[in-house]
Amino acid sequence: MIPAIMPTYARAPLTFVKGEGSWLVDDQGRRFLDVGGGIAVNALGHAHPELVETLQYQATQLWHTSNLYHIPNQTELAEKLVDNTFADSVFFTNSGTEAMECAVKMARKYFSHIGQPERYKMIAFSDSFHGRTLGMISAAGAEKLTEGFGPMLPGFTQVPLHDIEAVAAAIDAQTAAIIIEPVQGEGGIIPVEDQFLRDIRTLCAEHGLLLIMDEIQCGVGRTGKLFAHEWSGVTPDIMAVAKGIGGGFPLGACLATEAAAAGMVAGSHGTTYGGNPMACAVGSKVVDIIANPDFLAGVSEKSGLFRQALEGLVASHPQVFEQVRGLGLMIGIKCKVPNMDVVNAGYDAAVLTIPGGDNVIRILPPLNISNEDIIEAVARLDQAATAIEAKL
């Protein structure tokens, strides 16, 4: 008999009932050090006092009205994002995949708006991930995402990452945009080379294409810049954001230049819940905290400490680990044993990590994690690796 909750997740045998900072407490009273951050969502940890205060206040004022009316919190957050990014305008969603759907619709609408409706195709990259809607699994193209859900939506092509010749060869008269994650997350924490992003930007300029960046996982301070593309000096025309921007409250956003958003007029796109007063109140507070240059400098400092300690961990367990990679506090450890063995051993050591592609475990801690918790996390990963070695 099928359970009441549809069995679409291979869940860990853990049930958490409380969180504070970098720590979670399960229903047995056990404390776990959480360096997975709800898959890069809890950017300020669990139950951050300023977010709690913001949410509690907003809950006494107004929860939902729909986008039939003006929403002051939405305007406030949009203006903060515009002030801190390349963007001129923002559309709010409930999730990352919705933000990407908006991005793709916007790009297609742009070319229709300028009298080139035949330009609808998009180039994406192998091992990418943009969400679970039919449109976004069509964009990513991986069999593990698409199997059983065919036929896929037409218009998407995938090429190998860091192969600029393949990108150029894929462009034709119907191409509208290139879609890329500045750091592939689900694919295994793979930072895109700065020069490759620059070369893509050049191709977009030469062919009149729009550049769409997916910063759902790597954005909102995760890499030590407010957004990961800032490291390369390359700016997109459209960008999808989610996860960390709500600090744990469901919120996404699609940011765009005025030119790219030219076709997005009344009636062209919409959402019932997206940009509701509660989500935007929390998101506004998150941006206030994370966009502060001192906070971002702290992320870089913490990432240096974490990275150095993890390099030592890998060197100490050559049978278990292969290498450390990533950017900022978006860190991957490539494993020599199955990555789920490491994740599961972590459960026994009361430390939470996230599996990823290319046999990687992902470390996506709160951006304000303490130095003490960083050292403790590595000690617990050391304990997990030692337990694995004892079975080899």
C-alpha positions as a Markdown table, in Angstrom:
| # | Residue | x | y | z |
|---|---|---|---|---|
| 1 | Met | 0.0 | 0.0 | 0.0 |
| 2 | Ile | 1.3 | 3.4 | -0.9 |
| 3 | Pro | 2.1 | 5.6 | 2.1 |
| 4 | Ala | 0.2 | 8.9 | 2.8 |
| 5 | Ile | 3.4 | 10.8 | 1.7 |
| 6 | Met | 4.2 | 9.8 | -1.8 |
| 7 | Pro | 7.4 | 7.8 | -1.8 |
| 8 | Thr | 9.5 | 10.0 | -4.1 |
| 9 | Tyr | 12.3 | 10.6 | -1.7 |
| 10 | Ala | 15.0 | 8.1 | -0.4 |
| 11 | Arg | 14.9 | 9.7 | 3.1 |
| 12 | Ala | 17.5 | 9.3 | 5.7 |
| 13 | Pro | 16.3 | 7.6 | 8.9 |
| 14 | Leu | 16.3 | 10.9 | 10.8 |
| 15 | Thr | 13.5 | 13.2 | 12.0 |
| 16 | Phe | 14.5 | 16.6 | 13.2 |
| 17 | Val | 12.3 | 18.7 | 15.5 |
| 18 | Lys | 14.4 | 21.7 | 16.4 |
| 19 | Gly | 17.3 | 23.7 | 15.0 |
| 20 | Glu | 19.6 | 26.5 | 16.2 |
| 21 | Gly | 22.5 | 28.0 | 14.3 |
| 22 | Ser | 24.5 | 25.1 | 12.7 |
| 23 | Trp | 22.8 | 22.5 | 14.8 |
| 24 | Leu | 19.7 | 20.2 | 14.5 |
| 25 | Val | 18.1 | 18.2 | 17.2 |
| 26 | Asp | 16.2 | 15.0 | 16.3 |
| 27 | Asp | 13.2 | 13.4 | 17.9 |
| 28 | Gln | 15.5 | 11.3 | 20.1 |
| 29 | Gly | 17.2 | 14.4 | 21.5 |
| 30 | Arg | 20.4 | 13.8 | 19.6 |
| 31 | Arg | 22.3 | 16.9 | 18.3 |
| 32 | Phe | 23.7 | 16.9 | 14.8 |
| 33 | Leu | 26.1 | 19.4 | 13.2 |
| 34 | Asp | 24.4 | 20.5 | 10.0 |
| 35 | Val | 26.9 | 21.4 | 7.2 |
| 36 | Gly | 24.4 | 20.7 | 4.5 |
| 37 | Gly | 22.2 | 23.6 | 5.3 |
| 38 | Gly | 19.0 | 22.1 | 3.9 |
| 39 | Ile | 20.8 | 22.0 | 0.5 |
| 40 | Ala | 22.2 | 25.5 | 0.7 |
| 41 | Val | 18.9 | 27.0 | 1.9 |
| 42 | Asn | 19.6 | 27.8 | 5.5 |
| 43 | Ala | 22.1 | 30.5 | 4.7 |
| 44 | Leu | 22.0 | 32.1 | 8.2 |
| 45 | Gly | 21.5 | 28.8 | 10.0 |
| 46 | His | 18.4 | 27.5 | 11.9 |
| 47 | Ala | 16.2 | 29.9 | 13.8 |
| 48 | His | 18.3 | 33.0 | 13.2 |
| 49 | Pro | 17.0 | 35.5 | 15.7 |
| 50 | Glu | 16.6 | 38.4 | 13.3 |
| 51 | Leu | 14.7 | 36.2 | 10.8 |
| 52 | Val | 12.5 | 34.8 | 13.5 |
| 53 | Glu | 11.7 | 38.3 | 14.7 |
| 54 | Thr | 10.9 | 39.5 | 11.2 |
| 55 | Leu | 8.7 | 36.5 | 10.5 |
| 56 | Gln | 6.9 | 36.8 | 13.8 |
| 57 | Tyr | 6.1 | 40.4 | 13.2 |
| 58 | Gln | 4.9 | 39.9 | 9.6 |
| 59 | Ala | 2.7 | 37.0 | 10.7 |
| 60 | Thr | 0.8 | 39.4 | 12.9 |
| 61 | Gln | 0.3 | 41.9 | 10.0 |
| 62 | Leu | -0.4 | 40.2 | 6.7 |
| 63 | Trp | 0.2 | 36.8 | 5.2 |
| 64 | His | -1.2 | 36.9 | 1.7 |
| 65 | Thr | -3.2 | 39.1 | -0.7 |
| 66 | Ser | -2.1 | 37.8 | -4.1 |
| 67 | Asn | -0.4 | 39.8 | -6.9 |
| 68 | Leu | -3.8 | 41.4 | -7.7 |
| 69 | Tyr | -2.6 | 44.2 | -5.4 |
| 70 | His | 0.6 | 46.1 | -4.6 |
| 71 | Ile | 2.8 | 44.4 | -2.0 |
| 72 | Pro | 5.1 | 46.8 | -0.2 |
| 73 | Asn | 7.5 | 44.1 | 1.1 |
| 74 | Gln | 7.9 | 42.9 | -2.5 |
| 75 | Thr | 8.8 | 46.4 | -3.7 |
| 76 | Glu | 11.3 | 46.8 | -0.9 |
| 77 | Leu | 13.1 | 43.5 | -1.6 |
| 78 | Ala | 13.1 | 44.1 | -5.4 |
| 79 | Glu | 14.7 | 47.5 | -4.9 |
| 80 | Lys | 17.4 | 46.0 | -2.7 |
| 81 | Leu | 18.2 | 43.3 | -5.3 |
| 82 | Val | 18.3 | 45.9 | -8.1 |
| 83 | Asp | 20.6 | 48.1 | -6.0 |
| 84 | Asn | 23.0 | 45.2 | -5.4 |
| 85 | Thr | 23.1 | 43.5 | -8.8 |
| 86 | Phe | 23.1 | 44.0 | -12.5 |
| 87 | Ala | 19.3 | 43.8 | -12.7 |
| 88 | Asp | 16.7 | 46.4 | -13.4 |
| 89 | Ser | 13.7 | 44.4 | -12.5 |
| 90 | Val | 12.6 | 41.3 | -10.5 |
| 91 | Phe | 9.9 | 38.7 | -10.7 |
| 92 | Phe | 9.3 | 36.8 | -7.5 |
| 93 | Thr | 8.5 | 33.1 | -7.3 |
| 94 | Asn | 8.1 | 30.4 | -4.6 |
| 95 | Ser | 11.1 | 28.2 | -5.7 |
| 96 | Gly | 14.2 | 28.0 | -7.9 |
| 97 | Thr | 12.7 | 25.9 | -10.6 |
| 98 | Glu | 9.9 | 28.5 | -11.0 |
| 99 | Ala | 12.5 | 31.2 | -11.3 |
| 100 | Met | 14.2 | 29.2 | -14.1 |
| 101 | Glu | 10.8 | 28.7 | -15.8 |
| 102 | Cys | 10.4 | 32.5 | -15.7 |
| 103 | Ala | 13.8 | 33.0 | -17.1 |
| 104 | Val | 13.2 | 30.7 | -20.1 |
| 105 | Lys | 9.8 | 32.2 | -20.7 |
| 106 | Met | 11.3 | 35.7 | -20.5 |
| 107 | Ala | 14.0 | 34.9 | -23.0 |
| 108 | Arg | 11.6 | 33.4 | -25.5 |
| 109 | Lys | 9.2 | 36.4 | -25.0 |
| 110 | Tyr | 12.1 | 38.8 | -25.6 |
| 111 | Phe | 12.7 | 37.4 | -29.1 |
| 112 | Ser | 9.0 | 37.4 | -29.9 |
| 113 | His | 8.8 | 41.0 | -28.7 |
| 114 | Ile | 11.6 | 42.1 | -31.0 |
| 115 | Gly | 10.0 | 40.3 | -34.0 |
| 116 | Gln | 12.1 | 37.1 | -34.0 |
| 117 | Pro | 9.7 | 34.5 | -32.6 |
| 118 | Glu | 11.6 | 31.7 | -34.4 |
| 119 | Arg | 14.4 | 32.1 | -31.9 |
| 120 | Tyr | 13.4 | 29.8 | -29.1 |
| 121 | Lys | 16.2 | 27.3 | -28.6 |
| 122 | Met | 18.4 | 27.2 | -25.6 |
| 123 | Ile | 21.9 | 25.7 | -25.0 |
| 124 | Ala | 22.5 | 24.2 | -21.5 |
| 125 | Phe | 25.3 | 22.0 | -20.2 |
| 126 | Ser | 25.9 | 18.4 | -19.3 |
| 127 | Asp | 25.5 | 17.5 | -15.6 |
| 128 | Ser | 23.5 | 20.7 | -15.0 |
| 129 | Phe | 20.5 | 20.9 | -12.8 |
| 130 | His | 17.8 | 23.6 | -13.0 |
| 131 | Gly | 14.9 | 22.0 | -11.1 |
| 132 | Arg | 12.2 | 19.3 | -11.5 |
| 133 | Thr | 9.5 | 20.8 | -13.7 |
| 134 | Leu | 9.1 | 19.3 | -17.1 |
| 135 | Gly | 10.6 | 22.4 | -18.7 |
| 136 | Met | 13.7 | 22.3 | -16.4 |
| 137 | Ile | 14.4 | 18.5 | -16.8 |
| 138 | Ser | 14.1 | 19.1 | -20.5 |
| 139 | Ala | 16.8 | 21.8 | -20.1 |
| 140 | Ala | 19.2 | 19.7 | -18.1 |
| 141 | Gly | 18.5 | 16.6 | -20.2 |
| 142 | Ala | 20.0 | 14.0 | -17.9 |
| 143 | Glu | 18.4 | 10.5 | -18.1 |
| 144 | Lys | 18.1 | 10.2 | -14.3 |
| 145 | Leu | 15.8 | 13.3 | -14.4 |
| 146 | Thr | 13.9 | 12.6 | -17.7 |
| 147 | Glu | 13.3 | 8.8 | -17.6 |
| 148 | Gly | 9.7 | 8.0 | -17.7 |
| 149 | Phe | 8.6 | 11.6 | -18.3 |
| 150 | Gly | 9.0 | 11.9 | -22.0 |
| 151 | Pro | 8.6 | 13.3 | -24.5 |
| 152 | Met | 10.7 | 16.3 | -23.4 |
| 153 | Leu | 9.9 | 19.8 | -24.4 |
| 154 | Pro | 11.7 | 20.8 | -27.6 |
| 155 | Gly | 14.3 | 23.5 | -27.9 |
| 156 | Phe | 17.0 | 22.5 | -25.5 |
| 157 | Thr | 20.4 | 21.2 | -26.3 |
| 158 | Gln | 23.1 | 20.1 | -23.8 |
| 159 | Val | 26.9 | 20.5 | -24.5 |
| 160 | Pro | 29.9 | 19.6 | -22.4 |
| 161 | Leu | 31.0 | 22.1 | -19.8 |
| 162 | His | 34.2 | 24.0 | -20.7 |
| 163 | Asp | 34.0 | 23.1 | -24.4 |
| 164 | Ile | 33.5 | 26.5 | -26.0 |
| 165 | Glu | 33.8 | 25.0 | -29.5 |
| 166 | Ala | 30.8 | 22.7 | -28.8 |
| 167 | Val | 28.9 | 25.8 | -27.6 |
| 168 | Ala | 29.7 | 27.7 | -30.7 |
| 169 | Ala | 28.8 | 24.7 | -32.9 |
| 170 | Ala | 25.4 | 24.4 | -31.2 |
| 171 | Ile | 24.3 | 28.0 | -32.0 |
| 172 | Asp | 22.1 | 28.4 | -35.0 |
| 173 | Ala | 19.6 | 30.9 | -36.4 |
| 174 | Gln | 16.9 | 29.7 | -33.9 |
| 175 | Thr | 19.1 | 30.0 | -30.8 |
| 176 | Ala | 17.8 | 32.4 | -28.1 |
| 177 | Ala | 19.9 | 31.9 | -25.0 |
| 178 | Ile | 22.6 | 30.0 | -23.2 |
| 179 | Ile | 21.8 | 28.7 | -19.7 |
| 180 | Ile | 24.6 | 28.1 | -17.2 |
| 181 | Glu | 25.3 | 27.7 | -13.4 |
| 182 | Pro | 28.4 | 29.6 | -12.4 |
| 183 | Val | 29.1 | 26.7 | -10.0 |
| 184 | Gln | 27.4 | 23.4 | -10.8 |
| 185 | Gly | 25.8 | 22.2 | -7.6 |
| 186 | Glu | 23.9 | 19.0 | -8.1 |
| 187 | Gly | 26.5 | 18.1 | -10.7 |
| 188 | Gly | 29.2 | 17.8 | -8.1 |
| 189 | Ile | 30.4 | 21.3 | -7.0 |
| 190 | Ile | 32.1 | 22.2 | -10.2 |
| 191 | Pro | 33.1 | 25.9 | -10.5 |
| 192 | Val | 33.0 | 27.2 | -14.1 |
| 193 | Glu | 36.2 | 28.7 | -15.3 |
| 194 | Asp | 36.2 | 32.5 | -15.5 |
| 195 | Gln | 37.5 | 32.5 | -19.0 |
| 196 | Phe | 34.8 | 30.1 | -20.1 |
| 197 | Leu | 32.1 | 32.4 | -18.8 |
| 198 | Arg | 33.8 | 35.3 | -20.6 |
| 199 | Asp | 33.9 | 33.3 | -23.8 |
| 200 | Ile | 30.2 | 32.5 | -23.5 |
| 201 | Arg | 29.5 | 36.2 | -22.9 |
| 202 | Thr | 31.4 | 37.0 | -26.1 |
| 203 | Leu | 29.4 | 34.4 | -28.1 |
| 204 | Cys | 26.2 | 35.9 | -26.8 |
| 205 | Ala | 27.3 | 39.3 | -27.9 |
| 206 | Glu | 28.3 | 38.0 | -31.4 |
| 207 | His | 25.1 | 36.1 | -32.0 |
| 208 | Gly | 22.6 | 38.4 | -30.2 |
| 209 | Leu | 21.8 | 35.8 | -27.5 |
| 210 | Leu | 20.7 | 36.2 | -24.0 |
| 211 | Leu | 22.8 | 34.8 | -21.1 |
| 212 | Ile | 20.8 | 33.1 | -18.4 |
| 213 | Met | 22.6 | 32.3 | -15.2 |
| 214 | Asp | 21.2 | 29.8 | -12.6 |
| 215 | Glu | 22.4 | 31.0 | -9.2 |
| 216 | Ile | 19.8 | 29.1 | -7.2 |
| 217 | Gln | 22.4 | 27.1 | -5.3 |
| 218 | Cys | 25.6 | 29.2 | -5.7 |
| 219 | Gly | 24.1 | 32.7 | -5.1 |
| 220 | Val | 23.2 | 34.9 | -2.1 |
| 221 | Gly | 26.7 | 35.0 | -0.6 |
| 222 | Arg | 27.5 | 31.3 | -0.9 |
| 223 | Thr | 30.8 | 31.8 | -2.7 |
| 224 | Gly | 31.9 | 34.9 | -0.8 |
| 225 | Lys | 30.4 | 37.3 | -3.4 |
| 226 | Leu | 26.7 | 38.2 | -3.3 |
| 227 | Phe | 26.5 | 36.2 | -6.5 |
| 228 | Ala | 29.0 | 33.8 | -7.9 |
| 229 | His | 29.2 | 35.4 | -11.4 |
| 230 | Glu | 30.8 | 38.5 | -9.8 |
| 231 | Trp | 34.1 | 36.5 | -9.5 |
| 232 | Ser | 34.4 | 36.4 | -13.3 |
| 233 | Gly | 33.3 | 39.9 | -14.0 |
| 234 | Val | 30.7 | 38.5 | -16.4 |
| 235 | Thr | 27.1 | 39.6 | -15.9 |
| 236 | Pro | 24.0 | 37.8 | -17.2 |
| 237 | Asp | 20.9 | 39.2 | -18.8 |
| 238 | Ile | 18.6 | 37.1 | -16.7 |
| 239 | Met | 19.4 | 35.3 | -13.4 |
| 240 | Ala | 17.4 | 32.8 | -11.3 |
| 241 | Val | 17.8 | 32.9 | -7.5 |
| 242 | Ala | 16.3 | 30.9 | -4.7 |
| 243 | Lys | 17.4 | 28.7 | -1.8 |
| 244 | Gly | 19.5 | 31.1 | 0.4 |
| 245 | Ile | 17.5 | 34.2 | -0.4 |
| 246 | Gly | 14.7 | 33.1 | 1.9 |
| 247 | Gly | 17.0 | 31.8 | 4.6 |
| 248 | Gly | 14.7 | 28.8 | 4.9 |
| 249 | Phe | 11.4 | 30.4 | 4.0 |
| 250 | Pro | 10.3 | 29.4 | 0.4 |
| 251 | Leu | 11.3 | 32.2 | -2.0 |
| 252 | Gly | 12.7 | 32.5 | -5.4 |
| 253 | Ala | 13.4 | 35.4 | -7.8 |
| 254 | Cys | 14.1 | 36.0 | -11.5 |
| 255 | Leu | 16.2 | 39.0 | -12.0 |
| 256 | Ala | 16.7 | 40.7 | -15.4 |
| 257 | Thr | 17.9 | 43.8 | -17.3 |
| 258 | Glu | 15.4 | 46.2 | -18.6 |
| 259 | Ala | 16.2 | 45.0 | -22.2 |
| 260 | Ala | 15.7 | 41.3 | -21.4 |
| 261 | Ala | 12.5 | 41.9 | -19.6 |
| 262 | Ala | 11.0 | 44.1 | -22.4 |
| 263 | Gly | 8.4 | 41.6 | -23.3 |
| 264 | Met | 7.2 | 40.9 | -19.8 |
| 265 | Val | 4.0 | 43.0 | -19.6 |
| 266 | Ala | 0.8 | 42.7 | -17.7 |
| 267 | Gly | -0.6 | 39.2 | -18.3 |
| 268 | Ser | 2.5 | 37.6 | -19.7 |
| 269 | His | 3.4 | 35.7 | -16.5 |
| 270 | Gly | 2.1 | 35.3 | -13.0 |
| 271 | Thr | 1.9 | 33.5 | -9.7 |
| 272 | Thr | -0.5 | 33.3 | -6.8 |
| 273 | Tyr | 1.9 | 32.9 | -3.9 |
| 274 | Gly | 5.1 | 34.3 | -5.4 |
| 275 | Gly | 6.4 | 37.4 | -3.6 |
| 276 | Asn | 3.9 | 37.2 | -0.8 |
| 277 | Pro | 4.4 | 39.5 | 2.2 |
| 278 | Met | 5.8 | 36.9 | 4.5 |
| 279 | Ala | 8.4 | 35.6 | 2.1 |
| 280 | Cys | 9.6 | 39.0 | 1.0 |
| 281 | Ala | 9.8 | 40.3 | 4.6 |
| 282 | Val | 12.2 | 37.5 | 5.4 |
| 283 | Gly | 14.1 | 37.8 | 2.1 |
| 284 | Ser | 14.6 | 41.5 | 2.7 |
| 285 | Lys | 16.2 | 40.8 | 6.1 |
| 286 | Val | 18.4 | 38.1 | 4.5 |
| 287 | Val | 19.7 | 40.6 | 1.9 |
| 288 | Asp | 20.3 | 43.2 | 4.5 |
| 289 | Ile | 22.5 | 40.8 | 6.4 |
| 290 | Ile | 24.3 | 39.0 | 3.6 |
| 291 | Ala | 24.9 | 41.8 | 1.2 |
| 292 | Asn | 27.0 | 43.6 | 3.8 |
| 293 | Pro | 30.6 | 43.6 | 2.6 |
| 294 | Asp | 31.9 | 42.7 | 6.1 |
| 295 | Phe | 29.6 | 39.7 | 6.1 |
| 296 | Leu | 30.8 | 38.6 | 2.7 |
| 297 | Ala | 34.4 | 39.0 | 3.8 |
| 298 | Gly | 33.6 | 36.7 | 6.7 |
| 299 | Val | 32.3 | 34.1 | 4.3 |
| 300 | Ser | 35.6 | 34.1 | 2.5 |
| 301 | Glu | 37.6 | 33.9 | 5.8 |
| 302 | Lys | 35.5 | 30.9 | 7.0 |
| 303 | Ser | 35.8 | 29.2 | 3.6 |
| 304 | Gly | 39.6 | 29.5 | 3.9 |
| 305 | Leu | 39.6 | 27.8 | 7.3 |
| 306 | Phe | 37.2 | 25.1 | 6.2 |
| 307 | Arg | 39.0 | 24.4 | 3.0 |
| 308 | Gln | 42.4 | 24.1 | 4.7 |
| 309 | Ala | 41.0 | 21.7 | 7.3 |
| 310 | Leu | 39.3 | 19.6 | 4.7 |
| 311 | Glu | 42.5 | 19.4 | 2.7 |
| 312 | Gly | 44.1 | 17.9 | 5.8 |
| 313 | Leu | 41.2 | 15.5 | 6.1 |
| 314 | Val | 41.6 | 14.3 | 2.6 |
| 315 | Ala | 45.3 | 13.8 | 3.0 |
| 316 | Ser | 44.7 | 11.8 | 6.2 |
| 317 | His | 42.2 | 9.4 | 4.5 |
| 318 | Pro | 43.5 | 8.7 | 1.0 |
| 319 | Gln | 41.4 | 5.5 | 0.8 |
| 320 | Val | 38.2 | 7.4 | 1.3 |
| 321 | Phe | 38.7 | 10.8 | -0.2 |
| 322 | Glu | 40.2 | 12.1 | -3.5 |
| 323 | Gln | 40.1 | 15.9 | -3.6 |
| 324 | Val | 38.4 | 19.1 | -2.3 |
| 325 | Arg | 37.0 | 21.6 | -4.7 |
| 326 | Gly | 34.5 | 24.5 | -4.8 |
| 327 | Leu | 34.2 | 28.2 | -4.2 |
| 328 | Gly | 33.6 | 29.9 | -0.9 |
| 329 | Leu | 31.3 | 27.9 | 1.4 |
| 330 | Met | 30.1 | 25.8 | -1.6 |
| 331 | Ile | 32.5 | 22.9 | -1.1 |
| 332 | Gly | 32.7 | 19.4 | -2.6 |
| 333 | Ile | 34.8 | 16.4 | -1.5 |
| 334 | Lys | 35.2 | 13.9 | -4.2 |
| 335 | Cys | 35.2 | 10.4 | -2.7 |
| 336 | Lys | 36.9 | 7.1 | -3.6 |
| 337 | Val | 34.3 | 5.1 | -1.8 |
| 338 | Pro | 30.6 | 5.6 | -2.7 |
| 339 | Asn | 29.6 | 9.0 | -1.5 |
| 340 | Met | 26.5 | 7.7 | 0.3 |
| 341 | Asp | 28.8 | 5.6 | 2.4 |
| 342 | Val | 30.4 | 8.8 | 3.6 |
| 343 | Val | 27.0 | 10.5 | 4.1 |
| 344 | Asn | 25.7 | 7.6 | 6.1 |
| 345 | Ala | 28.9 | 7.3 | 8.2 |
| 346 | Gly | 28.4 | 11.0 | 8.9 |
| 347 | Tyr | 24.9 | 10.3 | 10.3 |
| 348 | Asp | 26.6 | 7.9 | 12.8 |
| 349 | Ala | 29.1 | 10.7 | 13.6 |
| 350 | Ala | 26.2 | 13.2 | 13.9 |
| 351 | Val | 27.3 | 15.4 | 11.1 |
| 352 | Leu | 25.1 | 16.1 | 8.1 |
| 353 | Thr | 26.4 | 16.4 | 4.5 |
| 354 | Ile | 24.7 | 16.3 | 1.1 |
| 355 | Pro | 25.4 | 13.8 | -1.7 |
| 356 | Gly | 26.1 | 15.2 | -5.2 |
| 357 | Gly | 27.1 | 14.2 | -8.7 |
| 358 | Asp | 30.5 | 12.9 | -9.6 |
| 359 | Asn | 30.6 | 10.9 | -6.3 |
| 360 | Val | 30.9 | 14.1 | -4.3 |
| 361 | Ile | 29.6 | 15.0 | -0.8 |
| 362 | Arg | 28.6 | 18.6 | -0.6 |
| 363 | Ile | 29.3 | 20.9 | 2.3 |
| 364 | Leu | 27.0 | 23.9 | 2.3 |
| 365 | Pro | 27.0 | 25.2 | 5.8 |
| 366 | Pro | 25.4 | 28.3 | 7.2 |
| 367 | Leu | 27.4 | 31.3 | 5.9 |
| 368 | Asn | 27.7 | 32.5 | 9.5 |
| 369 | Ile | 28.9 | 29.1 | 10.9 |
| 370 | Ser | 31.4 | 29.6 | 13.8 |
| 371 | Asn | 35.0 | 28.7 | 13.5 |
| 372 | Glu | 34.5 | 26.3 | 16.3 |
| 373 | Asp | 31.7 | 24.5 | 14.4 |
| 374 | Ile | 33.9 | 24.3 | 11.3 |
| 375 | Ile | 36.6 | 22.5 | 13.3 |
| 376 | Glu | 34.1 | 20.3 | 15.0 |
| 377 | Ala | 32.5 | 19.4 | 11.6 |
| 378 | Val | 35.9 | 18.3 | 10.2 |
| 379 | Ala | 36.6 | 16.3 | 13.4 |
| 380 | Arg | 33.3 | 14.4 | 12.9 |
| 381 | Leu | 34.0 | 13.8 | 9.2 |
| 382 | Asp | 37.4 | 12.4 | 10.3 |
| 383 | Gln | 35.5 | 10.1 | 12.7 |
| 384 | Ala | 33.2 | 9.0 | 9.8 |
| 385 | Ala | 36.2 | 8.4 | 7.5 |
| 386 | Thr | 37.9 | 6.3 | 10.1 |
| 387 | Ala | 34.8 | 4.2 | 10.5 |
| 388 | Ile | 34.7 | 3.6 | 6.8 |
| 389 | Glu | 38.4 | 2.6 | 6.7 |
| 390 | Ala | 37.9 | 0.0 | 9.4 |
| 391 | Lys | 35.5 | -1.8 | 7.0 |
| 392 | Leu | 37.7 | -1.6 | 3.9 |
